[in-house]
């Protein structure tokens, strides 16, 4: 499974998968921004993976959606989806085996994803 793939990195990602002898079953998105979705679509074309997006995201081409509190299982790995609106209204983070958090753009190094771009929820976070 790859998370939040980016179009410009698809060739690199495929090389790494091939180098490691791994297949690709899923591309998951934490949120919907054009760069991520386009990357997942190209990977689906080339490797036949399934695409999962947050519930209520405005995407028609994904095979599955994930919602807050839902636990998904990949092999022996449990992944809980947690709603984190702000960067986008339907943003999800994924808690892996209760030990690691895949944050997408909700939490970045030294900051968080902007809330004023492409359907961000700036009004929720205005400090008065
Ligand atoms: Fe983003």
Backbone and ligand atoms as CSV (ligand in chain L), in Angstrom:
chain,resi,resn,atom,element,x,y,z
A,1,UNK,N,N,0.845,-1.177,0.000
A,1,UNK,CA,C,0.000,0.000,0.000
A,1,UNK,C,C,0.891,1.242,0.000
A,2,UNK,N,N,0.537,2.184,-0.849
A,2,UNK,CA,C,1.207,3.477,-0.831
A,2,UNK,C,C,0.197,4.528,-0.388
A,3,UNK,N,N,0.687,5.553,0.286
A,3,UNK,CA,C,-0.168,6.602,0.818
A,3,UNK,C,C,0.168,7.935,0.156
A,4,UNK,N,N,-0.864,8.666,-0.253
A,4,UNK,CA,C,-0.696,10.015,-0.801
A,4,UNK,C,C,0.370,10.062,-1.894
A,5,UNK,N,N,0.178,9.271,-2.890
A,5,UNK,CA,C,1.130,9.262,-3.997
A,5,UNK,C,C,1.057,10.575,-4.763
A,6,UNK,N,N,2.165,10.939,-5.338
A,6,UNK,CA,C,2.273,12.191,-6.089
A,6,UNK,C,C,2.700,11.856,-7.512
A,7,UNK,N,N,2.035,12.454,-8.472
A,7,UNK,CA,C,2.267,12.138,-9.879
A,7,UNK,C,C,3.742,12.155,-10.247
A,8,UNK,N,N,4.443,13.183,-9.827
A,8,UNK,CA,C,5.853,13.318,-10.207
A,8,UNK,C,C,6.734,12.224,-9.602
A,9,UNK,N,N,6.233,11.491,-8.606
A,9,UNK,CA,C,7.031,10.454,-7.951
A,9,UNK,C,C,6.614,9.039,-8.344
A,10,UNK,N,N,5.663,8.906,-9.255
A,10,UNK,CA,C,5.154,7.578,-9.601
A,10,UNK,C,C,6.256,6.676,-10.155
A,11,UNK,N,N,7.053,7.180,-11.082
A,11,UNK,CA,C,8.115,6.343,-11.661
A,11,UNK,C,C,9.105,5.899,-10.584
A,12,UNK,N,N,9.459,6.813,-9.686
A,12,UNK,CA,C,10.361,6.457,-8.580
A,12,UNK,C,C,9.734,5.385,-7.696
A,13,UNK,N,N,8.436,5.559,-7.355
A,13,UNK,CA,C,7.751,4.588,-6.503
A,13,UNK,C,C,7.721,3.207,-7.150
A,14,UNK,N,N,7.463,3.166,-8.446
A,14,UNK,CA,C,7.417,1.877,-9.152
A,14,UNK,C,C,8.794,1.223,-9.175
A,15,UNK,N,N,9.843,2.018,-9.332
A,15,UNK,CA,C,11.200,1.462,-9.319
A,15,UNK,C,C,11.517,0.848,-7.958
A,16,UNK,N,N,11.106,1.538,-6.886
A,16,UNK,CA,C,11.370,1.016,-5.541
A,16,UNK,C,C,10.594,-0.285,-5.318
A,17,UNK,N,N,9.326,-0.310,-5.716
A,17,UNK,CA,C,8.540,-1.532,-5.569
A,17,UNK,C,C,9.189,-2.686,-6.322
A,18,UNK,N,N,9.603,-2.424,-7.554
A,18,UNK,CA,C,10.235,-3.473,-8.362
A,18,UNK,C,C,11.556,-3.923,-7.743
A,19,UNK,N,N,12.329,-2.964,-7.266
A,19,UNK,CA,C,13.616,-3.289,-6.645
A,19,UNK,C,C,13.424,-4.197,-5.427
A,20,UNK,N,N,12.353,-3.940,-4.672
A,20,UNK,CA,C,12.082,-4.731,-3.467
A,20,UNK,C,C,11.256,-5.987,-3.763
A,21,UNK,N,N,10.839,-6.157,-5.007
A,21,UNK,CA,C,10.038,-7.326,-5.378
A,21,UNK,C,C,8.629,-7.297,-4.796
A,22,UNK,N,N,8.076,-6.100,-4.642
A,22,UNK,CA,C,6.753,-5.951,-4.030
A,22,UNK,C,C,5.688,-5.632,-5.074
A,23,UNK,N,N,4.491,-6.103,-4.829
A,23,UNK,CA,C,3.353,-5.707,-5.637
A,23,UNK,C,C,2.715,-4.468,-5.025
A,24,UNK,N,N,1.691,-3.969,-5.672
A,24,UNK,CA,C,0.963,-2.807,-5.146
A,24,UNK,C,C,-0.519,-3.115,-5.210
A,25,UNK,N,N,-1.139,-3.253,-4.029
A,25,UNK,CA,C,-2.564,-3.586,-3.977
A,25,UNK,C,C,-3.441,-2.365,-3.773
A,26,UNK,N,N,-2.936,-1.360,-3.035
A,26,UNK,CA,C,-3.766,-0.202,-2.709
A,26,UNK,C,C,-2.973,1.094,-2.771
A,27,UNK,N,N,-3.670,2.159,-3.154
A,27,UNK,CA,C,-3.212,3.532,-2.939
A,27,UNK,C,C,-4.273,4.193,-2.077
A,28,UNK,N,N,-3.856,4.710,-0.942
A,28,UNK,CA,C,-4.788,5.385,-0.037
A,28,UNK,C,C,-4.482,6.864,-0.033
A,29,UNK,N,N,-5.531,7.621,0.114
A,29,UNK,CA,C,-5.400,9.066,0.184
A,29,UNK,C,C,-5.845,9.551,1.560
A,30,UNK,N,N,-5.083,10.478,2.129
A,30,UNK,CA,C,-5.531,11.106,3.371
A,30,UNK,C,C,-6.508,12.235,3.069
A,31,UNK,N,N,-6.380,12.805,1.865
A,31,UNK,CA,C,-7.223,13.923,1.473
A,31,UNK,C,C,-7.160,14.091,-0.036
A,32,UNK,N,N,-8.044,14.929,-0.532
A,32,UNK,CA,C,-8.136,15.099,-1.978
A,32,UNK,C,C,-7.521,16.423,-2.394
A,33,UNK,N,N,-6.359,16.328,-2.962
A,33,UNK,CA,C,-5.743,17.435,-3.672
A,33,UNK,C,C,-5.221,16.841,-4.975
A,34,UNK,N,N,-5.261,17.611,-6.045
A,34,UNK,CA,C,-5.056,17.078,-7.393
A,34,UNK,C,C,-3.767,16.279,-7.541
A,35,UNK,N,N,-2.677,16.707,-6.946
A,35,UNK,CA,C,-1.421,15.979,-7.144
A,35,UNK,C,C,-1.507,14.540,-6.640
A,36,UNK,N,N,-2.170,14.312,-5.506
A,36,UNK,CA,C,-2.264,12.952,-4.973
A,36,UNK,C,C,-3.145,12.061,-5.844
A,37,UNK,N,N,-4.294,12.543,-6.228
A,37,UNK,CA,C,-5.229,11.714,-6.977
A,37,UNK,C,C,-4.656,11.345,-8.337
A,38,UNK,N,N,-4.022,12.286,-8.966
A,38,UNK,CA,C,-3.454,11.975,-10.272
A,38,UNK,C,C,-2.395,10.891,-10.144
A,39,UNK,N,N,-1.599,10.917,-9.083
A,39,UNK,CA,C,-0.601,9.877,-8.880
A,39,UNK,C,C,-1.247,8.514,-8.680
A,40,UNK,N,N,-2.304,8.442,-7.906
A,40,UNK,CA,C,-2.973,7.162,-7.667
A,40,UNK,C,C,-3.592,6.617,-8.952
A,41,UNK,N,N,-4.147,7.478,-9.763
A,41,UNK,CA,C,-4.751,7.020,-11.015
A,41,UNK,C,C,-3.714,6.408,-11.947
A,42,UNK,N,N,-2.540,6.999,-12.005
A,42,UNK,CA,C,-1.488,6.455,-12.864
A,42,UNK,C,C,-0.999,5.105,-12.328
A,43,UNK,N,N,-0.878,4.998,-11.006
A,43,UNK,CA,C,-0.462,3.725,-10.419
A,43,UNK,C,C,-1.521,2.650,-10.649
A,44,UNK,N,N,-2.790,3.026,-10.567
A,44,UNK,CA,C,-3.856,2.058,-10.837
A,44,UNK,C,C,-3.779,1.586,-12.285
A,45,UNK,N,N,-3.536,2.514,-13.201
A,45,UNK,CA,C,-3.405,2.145,-14.613
A,45,UNK,C,C,-2.271,1.148,-14.818
A,46,UNK,N,N,-1.156,1.381,-14.162
A,46,UNK,CA,C,0.040,0.580,-14.421
A,46,UNK,C,C,0.090,-0.710,-13.613
A,47,UNK,N,N,-0.507,-0.707,-12.394
A,47,UNK,CA,C,-0.379,-1.890,-11.535
A,47,UNK,C,C,-1.710,-2.494,-11.096
A,48,UNK,N,N,-2.808,-1.865,-11.454
A,48,UNK,CA,C,-4.119,-2.418,-11.116
A,48,UNK,C,C,-4.477,-2.314,-9.648
A,49,UNK,N,N,-3.850,-1.411,-8.915
A,49,UNK,CA,C,-4.163,-1.265,-7.492
A,49,UNK,C,C,-5.534,-0.613,-7.319
A,50,UNK,N,N,-6.082,-0.743,-6.126
A,50,UNK,CA,C,-7.363,-0.112,-5.801
A,50,UNK,C,C,-7.098,1.181,-5.040
A,51,UNK,N,N,-7.954,2.160,-5.253
A,51,UNK,CA,C,-7.759,3.478,-4.640
A,51,UNK,C,C,-8.817,3.692,-3.557
A,52,UNK,N,N,-8.358,4.101,-2.375
A,52,UNK,CA,C,-9.239,4.423,-1.256
A,52,UNK,C,C,-9.115,5.906,-0.952
A,53,UNK,N,N,-10.244,6.578,-0.820
A,53,UNK,CA,C,-10.271,8.010,-0.498
A,53,UNK,C,C,-11.159,8.226,0.721
A,54,UNK,N,N,-11.035,9.372,1.383
A,54,UNK,CA,C,-11.924,9.666,2.508
A,54,UNK,C,C,-13.392,9.740,2.053
A,55,UNK,N,N,-14.254,9.264,2.925
A,55,UNK,CA,C,-15.685,9.377,2.667
A,55,UNK,C,C,-16.042,10.855,2.521
A,56,UNK,N,N,-16.979,11.151,1.682
A,56,UNK,CA,C,-17.441,12.513,1.391
A,56,UNK,C,C,-16.461,13.320,0.555
A,57,UNK,N,N,-15.381,12.700,0.117
A,57,UNK,CA,C,-14.489,13.395,-0.804
A,57,UNK,C,C,-15.170,13.432,-2.170
A,58,UNK,N,N,-14.916,14.467,-2.912
A,58,UNK,CA,C,-15.590,14.602,-4.203
A,58,UNK,C,C,-14.770,13.946,-5.307
A,59,UNK,N,N,-14.741,12.622,-5.259
A,59,UNK,CA,C,-14.015,11.830,-6.247
A,59,UNK,C,C,-14.928,10.704,-6.705
A,60,UNK,N,N,-15.002,10.502,-7.996
A,60,UNK,CA,C,-15.876,9.450,-8.517
A,60,UNK,C,C,-15.112,8.200,-8.925
A,61,UNK,N,N,-13.808,8.300,-9.075
A,61,UNK,CA,C,-13.087,7.176,-9.658
A,61,UNK,C,C,-12.437,6.243,-8.636
A,62,UNK,N,N,-12.626,6.463,-7.353
A,62,UNK,CA,C,-12.034,5.587,-6.343
A,62,UNK,C,C,-12.900,4.336,-6.162
A,63,UNK,N,N,-12.266,3.236,-5.808
A,63,UNK,CA,C,-12.998,1.989,-5.594
A,63,UNK,C,C,-13.638,1.920,-4.211
A,64,UNK,N,N,-13.079,2.673,-3.270
A,64,UNK,CA,C,-13.537,2.531,-1.888
A,64,UNK,C,C,-13.333,3.839,-1.145
A,65,UNK,N,N,-14.146,4.054,-0.116
A,65,UNK,CA,C,-13.935,5.205,0.749
A,65,UNK,C,C,-13.754,4.725,2.181
A,66,UNK,N,N,-13.023,5.513,2.960
A,66,UNK,CA,C,-12.822,5.226,4.368
A,66,UNK,C,C,-13.495,6.312,5.191
A,67,UNK,N,N,-13.941,5.967,6.393
A,67,UNK,CA,C,-14.624,6.955,7.225
A,67,UNK,C,C,-14.082,6.937,8.641
A,68,UNK,N,N,-14.361,7.996,9.367
A,68,UNK,CA,C,-13.868,8.169,10.733
A,68,UNK,C,C,-14.221,6.964,11.603
A,69,UNK,N,N,-13.242,6.409,12.293
A,69,UNK,CA,C,-13.462,5.294,13.205
A,69,UNK,C,C,-13.419,3.928,12.552
A,70,UNK,N,N,-13.382,3.889,11.250
A,70,UNK,CA,C,-13.351,2.604,10.541
A,70,UNK,C,C,-11.964,1.980,10.669
A,71,UNK,N,N,-11.917,0.692,10.921
A,71,UNK,CA,C,-10.646,-0.019,10.972
A,71,UNK,C,C,-10.515,-0.871,9.715
A,72,UNK,N,N,-9.417,-0.681,9.037
A,72,UNK,CA,C,-9.130,-1.429,7.821
A,72,UNK,C,C,-7.987,-2.384,8.124
A,73,UNK,N,N,-8.002,-3.535,7.521
A,73,UNK,CA,C,-6.974,-4.542,7.786
A,73,UNK,C,C,-6.263,-4.885,6.486
A,74,UNK,N,N,-4.950,-4.784,6.530
A,74,UNK,CA,C,-4.107,-5.189,5.406
A,74,UNK,C,C,-3.150,-6.249,5.928
A,75,UNK,N,N,-3.373,-7.494,5.563
A,75,UNK,CA,C,-2.551,-8.562,6.107
A,75,UNK,C,C,-2.684,-8.558,7.618
A,76,UNK,N,N,-1.561,-8.464,8.350
A,76,UNK,CA,C,-1.599,-8.425,9.801
A,76,UNK,C,C,-1.567,-7.015,10.373
A,77,UNK,N,N,-1.815,-6.028,9.542
A,77,UNK,CA,C,-1.729,-4.638,9.977
A,77,UNK,C,C,-3.130,-4.051,10.097
A,78,UNK,N,N,-3.407,-3.451,11.273
A,78,UNK,CA,C,-4.691,-2.783,11.481
A,78,UNK,C,C,-4.496,-1.288,11.321
A,79,UNK,N,N,-5.380,-0.684,10.557
A,79,UNK,CA,C,-5.262,0.744,10.289
A,79,UNK,C,C,-6.602,1.403,10.581
A,80,UNK,N,N,-6.592,2.316,11.564
A,80,UNK,CA,C,-7.815,3.031,11.927
A,80,UNK,C,C,-7.829,4.403,11.269
A,81,UNK,N,N,-8.925,4.718,10.601
A,81,UNK,CA,C,-9.094,6.033,9.987
A,81,UNK,C,C,-9.648,6.997,11.036
A,82,UNK,N,N,-9.060,8.186,11.106
A,82,UNK,CA,C,-9.479,9.202,12.073
A,82,UNK,C,C,-9.712,10.512,11.329
A,83,UNK,N,N,-10.900,11.070,11.475
A,83,UNK,CA,C,-11.227,12.326,10.801
A,83,UNK,C,C,-10.398,13.462,11.376
A,84,UNK,N,N,-9.813,14.256,10.479
A,84,UNK,CA,C,-9.012,15.421,10.881
A,84,UNK,C,C,-9.297,16.571,9.917
A,85,UNK,N,N,-10.517,17.102,9.941
A,85,UNK,CA,C,-10.851,18.187,9.002
A,85,UNK,C,C,-10.027,19.434,9.296
A,86,UNK,N,N,-9.779,20.189,8.244
A,86,UNK,CA,C,-9.009,21.424,8.382
A,86,UNK,C,C,-8.293,21.718,7.081
A,87,UNK,N,N,-7.283,20.923,6.769
A,87,UNK,CA,C,-6.573,21.086,5.501
A,87,UNK,C,C,-7.566,20.893,4.345
A,88,UNK,N,N,-8.411,19.869,4.470
A,88,UNK,CA,C,-9.609,19.703,3.635
A,88,UNK,C,C,-10.726,19.214,4.563
A,89,UNK,N,N,-11.979,19.386,4.170
A,89,UNK,CA,C,-13.083,18.966,5.054
A,89,UNK,C,C,-13.112,17.467,5.349
A,90,UNK,N,N,-12.645,16.638,4.432
A,90,UNK,CA,C,-12.761,15.188,4.631
A,90,UNK,C,C,-11.418,14.522,4.944
A,91,UNK,N,N,-10.438,15.288,5.358
A,91,UNK,CA,C,-9.096,14.733,5.619
A,91,UNK,C,C,-9.158,13.630,6.676
A,92,UNK,N,N,-8.443,12.537,6.428
A,92,UNK,CA,C,-8.289,11.444,7.384
A,92,UNK,C,C,-6.807,11.254,7.697
A,93,UNK,N,N,-6.501,10.884,8.935
A,93,UNK,CA,C,-5.181,10.343,9.240
A,93,UNK,C,C,-5.389,8.867,9.541
A,94,UNK,N,N,-4.316,8.086,9.460
A,94,UNK,CA,C,-4.427,6.641,9.645
A,94,UNK,C,C,-3.511,6.193,10.779
A,95,UNK,N,N,-4.105,5.584,11.809
A,95,UNK,CA,C,-3.360,5.058,12.947
A,95,UNK,C,C,-3.049,3.592,12.676
A,96,UNK,N,N,-1.761,3.279,12.583
A,96,UNK,CA,C,-1.312,1.948,12.195
A,96,UNK,C,C,-0.942,1.150,13.444
A,97,UNK,N,N,-1.644,0.045,13.667
A,97,UNK,CA,C,-1.374,-0.853,14.806
A,97,UNK,C,C,-1.270,-0.101,16.134
A,98,UNK,N,N,-1.996,0.979,16.275
A,98,UNK,CA,C,-1.988,1.788,17.503
A,98,UNK,C,C,-0.609,2.304,17.882
A,99,UNK,N,N,0.326,2.331,16.929
A,99,UNK,CA,C,1.673,2.789,17.275
A,99,UNK,C,C,2.195,3.901,16.368
A,100,UNK,N,N,1.731,3.953,15.123
A,100,UNK,CA,C,2.270,4.933,14.183
A,100,UNK,C,C,1.103,5.671,13.531
A,101,UNK,N,N,1.297,6.960,13.306
A,101,UNK,CA,C,0.248,7.784,12.716
A,101,UNK,C,C,0.710,8.327,11.367
A,102,UNK,N,N,-0.054,8.021,10.322
A,102,UNK,CA,C,0.206,8.556,8.992
A,102,UNK,C,C,-0.658,9.803,8.857
A,103,UNK,N,N,-0.023,10.971,8.846
A,103,UNK,CA,C,-0.760,12.219,9.026
A,103,UNK,C,C,-1.154,12.934,7.741
A,104,UNK,N,N,-0.635,12.509,6.607
A,104,UNK,CA,C,-0.925,13.258,5.390
A,104,UNK,C,C,-0.500,14.703,5.540
A,105,UNK,N,N,-1.351,15.623,5.098
A,105,UNK,CA,C,-1.009,17.038,5.215
A,105,UNK,C,C,-1.616,17.682,6.465
A,106,UNK,N,N,-2.236,16.887,7.348
A,106,UNK,CA,C,-2.773,17.460,8.586
A,106,UNK,C,C,-1.651,17.908,9.504
A,107,UNK,N,N,-0.550,17.186,9.478
A,107,UNK,CA,C,0.598,17.499,10.326
A,107,UNK,C,C,1.868,17.302,9.513
A,108,UNK,N,N,2.633,18.355,9.404
A,108,UNK,CA,C,3.873,18.315,8.633
A,108,UNK,C,C,5.041,18.575,9.583
A,109,UNK,N,N,6.246,18.465,9.071
A,109,UNK,CA,C,7.409,18.805,9.884
A,109,UNK,C,C,7.383,20.311,10.131
A,110,UNK,N,N,7.364,20.700,11.379
A,110,UNK,CA,C,7.323,22.113,11.785
A,110,UNK,C,C,6.088,22.852,11.300
A,111,UNK,N,N,4.970,22.188,11.205
A,111,UNK,CA,C,3.755,22.900,10.817
A,111,UNK,C,C,2.615,21.954,10.475
A,112,UNK,N,N,1.624,22.521,9.837
A,112,UNK,CA,C,0.480,21.726,9.386
A,112,UNK,C,C,0.087,22.216,7.990
A,113,UNK,N,N,-0.747,21.427,7.316
A,113,UNK,CA,C,-1.191,21.793,5.984
A,113,UNK,C,C,-2.031,23.054,6.028
A,114,UNK,N,N,-1.890,23.878,5.008
A,114,UNK,CA,C,-2.659,25.122,4.946
A,114,UNK,C,C,-4.149,24.817,4.905
A,115,UNK,N,N,-4.921,25.726,5.483
A,115,UNK,CA,C,-6.378,25.548,5.517
A,115,UNK,C,C,-7.082,26.519,4.582
A,116,UNK,N,N,-6.307,27.241,3.781
A,116,UNK,CA,C,-6.916,28.263,2.920
A,116,UNK,C,C,-6.786,27.941,1.435
A,117,UNK,N,N,-6.523,26.674,1.089
A,117,UNK,CA,C,-6.378,26.286,-0.313
A,117,UNK,C,C,-7.351,25.173,-0.657
A,118,UNK,N,N,-7.807,25.115,-1.880
A,118,UNK,CA,C,-8.586,23.995,-2.417
A,118,UNK,C,C,-9.519,23.376,-1.381
A,119,UNK,N,N,-10.531,24.074,-0.999
A,119,UNK,CA,C,-11.575,23.604,-0.083
A,119,UNK,C,C,-11.101,23.458,1.357
A,120,UNK,N,N,-10.032,24.118,1.736
A,120,UNK,CA,C,-9.617,24.110,3.133
A,120,UNK,C,C,-10.687,24.742,4.009
A,121,UNK,N,N,-10.551,24.597,5.320
A,121,UNK,CA,C,-11.586,25.051,6.245
A,121,UNK,C,C,-11.057,26.179,7.111
A,122,UNK,N,N,-10.553,27.200,6.483
A,122,UNK,CA,C,-9.916,28.303,7.185
A,122,UNK,C,C,-10.813,28.900,8.259
A,123,UNK,N,N,-12.114,29.028,7.966
A,123,UNK,CA,C,-13.013,29.687,8.922
A,123,UNK,C,C,-13.098,28.956,10.254
A,124,UNK,N,N,-12.823,27.659,10.274
A,124,UNK,CA,C,-12.865,26.920,11.533
A,124,UNK,C,C,-11.697,27.260,12.439
A,125,UNK,N,N,-10.632,27.768,11.880
A,125,UNK,CA,C,-9.413,27.936,12.638
A,125,UNK,C,C,-8.988,29.387,12.782
A,126,UNK,N,N,-9.876,30.285,12.521
A,126,UNK,CA,C,-9.555,31.691,12.684
A,126,UNK,C,C,-9.513,32.026,14.167
A,127,UNK,N,N,-8.441,32.605,14.615
A,127,UNK,CA,C,-8.304,33.004,16.012
A,127,UNK,C,C,-8.730,34.456,16.125
A,128,UNK,N,N,-9.647,34.739,17.019
A,128,UNK,CA,C,-10.164,36.111,17.172
A,128,UNK,C,C,-9.660,36.716,18.469
L,1,LIG,FE,FE,-2.775,18.708,0.538
